């Protein structure tokens, strides 16, 4: 099992401090305080030190953190800041470079999950290898499918590596957000789809379509554009079996990310192994972690990566 932390080369993001169920983060030049249920320890900085830095703090609403509820609330502005701003991810590999627009949403999110930088590096590196191999063998450009794709950082990593990318999310507004990120990153020709992920994967399997890379970051709960219901516990295994059917049988990879608090890395590894049977070369799993400036490690998601 691996523990992965974003590289120090990322200058536009920093986890400054964590504790007392909050985290203090710097995105570009702005400092944000947000709830963090996994920060069980005390803060290393005083409340006064936090207050001197904070531009805005998220205040949870009545339904915050309840099962099946969105983490809705409001932002308490402390200092002047823009409603929208931009940060750059200059990766640890040549050519991995893109721009993300951030904004304050009513669900505490800002448009990026920083711990995912380790996945962006993996996606870029493995996609680049597949693209170069395809060119050498005279084969078509590898196709990468990003399911539950949100604002598209993983899609941008795959596109920067030269893949033919399909970006799918059930929420039209975040697909529009992702398209803006592509344009601001001077990339193009990503295929945009607003649809239920499980329905799309089943249809692709029936059509016999395959992808050389598949990325999925499913939520605990969700709804498709036509009201389709998604519940992670009930749907994940079926989703993974469909992914196994549309992932190319060789020279391919899959990345699964899980945020649900009740899921462990071992559970993720087991469900992927059972869904794929023995049809893979390697299977790795671990946790994606942020480390604050005082050395406290904050585990935020489970990741499982498979190679064929």
Buried (B, 14 or more C-beta within 10 A) or exposed (E): EEEBBBEEEBEBBBBBBBBBBBBBBBBBEBBBBBBBEEBEEEBBBEEEBBEEBBBBBBEBBEEBEEEEEBBBBBBEEBEEBEEEBBBBBBBBBEEBBBBBBBEBBEEBBBBBBBBBBBBBBBBBBBBBBBBEEBEEEEEEBBBBBBBBBBBBBBBBBBBBBBBBBBBBBBBEEBBEBBBBBBEBBEBEEBEBBBBBBBBBBBEBBEEEBBBBBBBBBBBBBBEBEEEBEBEBEEBBEEBBBBBBBBBBEEBBBBBBBBBBEEBBBEBBBEBBBEBBEEEBEEBBBBBBBBBBBEEBEBBBBBBBBBBB
